Amino acid sequence: MADEPTLGEVVRRLDDVRQDLKEDIHGVVSLVSSKADSEIVRLGQEAQDERHTTLLGRVAKLEEKDQQKDTQRQNDRRLILFSLVVPVLLLAIQLYSAKQGA
């Protein structure tokens, strides 16, 4: 009977084991939490990079379309100017020729 622990000693040992287990669990939880947080941050960064790349592509397309519209607008202005000026000049030349001939 001398080798058997007393009831108080068994309770103390179980309490120590419970405390050690509780500390180990807290360590594992903090490790998993930090790992999960770093994984979430990495995934968030990847998603943000993907959105950034997509937006850059859209902006480039919009700028290209805007440039094409500006070029078309300039061409239209030239066409309108020439379509108004050339007939007026031809009319002026005909009037001048008619006046000189008469």
C-alpha positions as semicolon CSV with decimal commas, in nm:
position;residue;x (nm);y (nm);z (nm)
1;M;0,000;0,000;0,000
2;A;0,297;0,229;0,035
3;D;0,345;0,231;-0,343
4;E;-0,008;0,345;-0,416
5;P;-0,064;0,724;-0,434
6;T;-0,310;0,885;-0,203
7;L;-0,636;1,029;-0,328
8;G;-0,509;1,388;-0,286
9;E;-0,195;1,306;-0,486
10;V;-0,404;1,153;-0,766
11;V;-0,622;1,465;-0,774
12;R;-0,309;1,688;-0,789
13;R;-0,160;1,481;-1,072
14;L;-0,489;1,489;-1,269
15;D;-0,509;1,864;-1,213
16;D;-0,150;1,903;-1,340
17;V;-0,229;1,690;-1,645
18;R;-0,545;1,893;-1,707
19;Q;-0,348;2,221;-1,678
20;D;-0,074;2,092;-1,914
21;L;-0,338;1,978;-2,162
22;K;-0,513;2,315;-2,141
23;E;-0,183;2,497;-2,215
24;D;-0,108;2,263;-2,504
25;I;-0,454;2,321;-2,650
26;H;-0,411;2,699;-2,621
27;G;-0,076;2,669;-2,802
28;V;-0,230;2,463;-3,080
29;V;-0,525;2,701;-3,112
30;S;-0,297;3,004;-3,138
31;L;-0,079;2,824;-3,394
32;V;-0,381;2,724;-3,605
33;S;-0,526;3,073;-3,570
34;S;-0,206;3,241;-3,687
35;K;-0,172;2,993;-3,972
36;A;-0,536;3,048;-4,074
37;D;-0,491;3,425;-4,048
38;S;-0,183;3,417;-4,271
39;E;-0,369;3,195;-4,518
40;I;-0,664;3,435;-4,521
41;V;-0,429;3,729;-4,576
42;R;-0,255;3,546;-4,861
43;L;-0,586;3,456;-5,027
44;G;-0,710;3,812;-4,983
45;Q;-0,393;3,947;-5,142
46;E;-0,426;3,708;-5,435
47;A;-0,788;3,813;-5,489
48;Q;-0,691;4,180;-5,468
49;D;-0,408;4,126;-5,720
50;E;-0,650;3,952;-5,956
51;R;-0,902;4,238;-5,926
52;H;-0,621;4,488;-5,983
53;T;-0,509;4,309;-6,299
54;T;-0,867;4,292;-6,427
55;L;-0,921;4,661;-6,359
56;L;-0,597;4,752;-6,535
57;G;-0,716;4,560;-6,840
58;R;-1,050;4,737;-6,835
59;V;-0,887;5,078;-6,797
60;A;-0,654;5,005;-7,089
61;K;-0,952;4,905;-7,307
62;L;-1,144;5,217;-7,206
63;E;-0,846;5,440;-7,281
64;E;-0,806;5,275;-7,620
65;K;-1,175;5,325;-7,700
66;D;-1,153;5,688;-7,586
67;Q;-0,851;5,741;-7,811
68;Q;-1,038;5,585;-8,105
69;K;-1,339;5,809;-8,037
70;D;-1,114;6,117;-8,028
71;T;-0,953;6,017;-8,358
72;Q;-1,295;5,955;-8,515
73;R;-1,422;6,288;-8,383
74;Q;-1,124;6,471;-8,538
75;N;-1,180;6,294;-8,869
76;D;-1,550;6,385;-8,859
77;R;-1,468;6,751;-8,792
78;R;-1,229;6,759;-9,088
79;L;-1,492;6,596;-9,309
80;I;-1,759;6,845;-9,200
81;L;-1,522;7,137;-9,253
82;F;-1,424;7,024;-9,600
83;S;-1,782;6,940;-9,694
84;L;-1,885;7,295;-9,604
85;V;-1,580;7,488;-9,724
86;V;-1,520;7,320;-10,061
87;P;-1,869;7,389;-10,204
88;V;-1,849;7,751;-10,086
89;L;-1,509;7,792;-10,250
90;L;-1,634;7,634;-10,574
91;L;-1,932;7,868;-10,572
92;A;-1,702;8,164;-10,512
93;I;-1,474;8,056;-10,798
94;Q;-1,774;8,017;-11,032
95;L;-1,908;8,358;-10,935
96;Y;-1,565;8,514;-10,985
97;S;-1,528;8,341;-11,323
98;A;-1,877;8,451;-11,426
99;K;-1,802;8,808;-11,321
100;Q;-1,473;8,813;-11,511
101;G;-1,632;8,663;-11,819
102;A;-1,928;8,902;-11,829
